[in-house]
Amino acid sequence: MTQISRRHFIQTGLIGAAAASTGFSSLVYAAPASTTIDKVKLGKTGLVVPRLALGTGTHGGKQSSDMTRMGIQNWLKIARHAHEHGMTFYDAADLYGSHQNVKEILKEVPREKATLLSKVWTRPEDWNKDTPAKTIDRFRKETGSDYFDILLLHCMTNGNWQEEKKPYIEALSEAKQKGIVKTVGLSCHSFDALKIAAEDPWVDVILARINPEGVIMDASPAEVMAVLKKAHDSGKGIIGMKIFGEGRLIEESQRERSLKYVIGSKNVDCMTIGITSPDQIDDTVQRIIRIAKEV
């Protein structure tokens, strides 16, 4: 009978507990990855990024998420493991309270080798009372980075965002002119917002919910994919989110099908997935590398 050390037992138990908290407890993971995630062009933005970003917003809201609640040191262990496999793309947001997480990993990963994305929460009735320009300055201090590769309007929920968020659009445009931001855009949480974004020349990057099951999406997979194709064909960078339906598509066959659907579409450049254990990184990286070669 194989002997299991106490240390291995404890580590496995801790990983299992973390997985259970995010709905991944039933997963069977592949062996540790021996390769690194590939890099892709983000539309015609000029950015080249890892195909998989390390999401920091699982169960996020009110400046908190699973990644912040686990504590910086626990999250850093995951981020360091991700770094070993080429995942130097960090998806943060004010809503998640994850700028401090990013600041700590950027002390270890050279800034020029990292891709930093953040998102601006635009509802001042919540907590952010600063002007858009001051908000961007605060982001720079919180992350310890002078610039952002991608800065998005967070959670646009209707087709009127161009007018409603005009002060933020102007601030992001000014920041882009100053070199503080390389690309701008929005994360979409309604089909109308997505359709407008696909046609708006201001938008460089779209963060969109996409999976083949239509779980936590803005319309059917076919409808969303058609809009993403239009946007991508026009040169916009497309980042997919909710690839595993926020932990609802957890069976191996579901994860496999979803990754094949998204990568095989050729309309989604890269994706962001909230990850809470090294095993999840190993499994997802291996799958993505294999599927990207197959499709």
Rosetta blueprint (number, residue, H / E / L):
1 M L
2 T L
3 Q L
4 I L
5 S L
6 R H
7 R H
8 H H
9 F H
10 I H
11 Q H
12 T H
13 G H
14 L H
15 I H
16 G H
17 A H
18 A H
19 A H
20 A H
21 S H
22 T L
23 G L
24 F L
25 S L
26 S L
27 L L
28 V L
29 Y L
30 A L
31 A L
32 P L
33 A L
34 S L
35 T L
36 T L
37 I L
38 D L
39 K E
40 V E
41 K E
42 L L
43 G L
44 K L
45 T L
46 G L
47 L L
48 V E
49 V E
50 P E
51 R L
52 L E
53 A E
54 L E
55 G E
56 T L
57 G L
58 T L
59 H L
60 G L
61 G L
62 K L
63 Q L
64 S L
65 S L
66 D H
67 M H
68 T H
69 R H
70 M L
71 G L
72 I H
73 Q H
74 N H
75 W H
76 L H
77 K H
78 I H
79 A H
80 R H
81 H H
82 A H
83 H H
84 E H
85 H L
86 G L
87 M L
88 T L
89 F E
90 Y E
91 D E
92 A L
93 A L
94 D L
95 L L
96 Y L
97 G L
98 S L
99 H H
100 Q H
101 N H
102 V H
103 K H
104 E H
105 I H
106 L L
107 K L
108 E L
109 V L
110 P L
111 R H
112 E H
113 K H
114 A L
115 T E
116 L E
117 L E
118 S E
119 K E
120 V E
121 W L
122 T L
123 R L
124 P L
125 E L
126 D L
127 W L
128 N L
129 K L
130 D L
131 T L
132 P H
133 A H
134 K H
135 T H
136 I H
137 D H
138 R H
139 F H
140 R H
141 K H
142 E H
143 T H
144 G L
145 S L
146 D L
147 Y L
148 F E
149 D E
150 I E
151 L E
152 L E
153 L E
154 H E
155 C E
156 M E
157 T L
158 N L
159 G L
160 N L
161 W H
162 Q H
163 E H
164 E H
165 K L
166 K H
167 P H
168 Y H
169 I H
170 E H
171 A H
172 L H
173 S H
174 E H
175 A H
176 K H
177 Q H
178 K H
179 G L
180 I L
181 V E
182 K E
183 T E
184 V E
185 G E
186 L E
187 S E
188 C E
189 H L
190 S L
191 F H
192 D H
193 A H
194 L H
195 K H
196 I H
197 A H
198 A H
199 E H
200 D L
201 P L
202 W L
203 V L
204 D L
205 V E
206 I E
207 L E
208 A E
209 R E
210 I L
211 N L
212 P L
213 E L
214 G L
215 V L
216 I L
217 M L
218 D L
219 A L
220 S L
221 P H
222 A H
223 E H
224 V H
225 M H
226 A H
227 V H
228 L H
229 K H
230 K H
231 A H
232 H H
233 D H
234 S L
235 G L
236 K L
237 G E
238 I E
239 I E
240 G E
241 M E
242 K L
243 I L
244 F L
245 G L
246 E L
247 G L
248 R L
249 L L
250 I L
251 E L
252 E H
253 S H
254 Q H
255 R H
256 E H
257 R H
258 S H
259 L H
260 K H
261 Y H
262 V H
263 I H
264 G H
265 S H
266 K L
267 N L
268 V L
269 D L
270 C E
271 M E
272 T E
273 I E
274 G E
275 I L
276 T L
277 S L
278 P H
279 D H
280 Q H
281 I H
282 D H
283 D H
284 T H
285 V H
286 Q H
287 R H
288 I H
289 I H
290 R H
291 I H
292 A H
293 K H
294 E H
295 V L
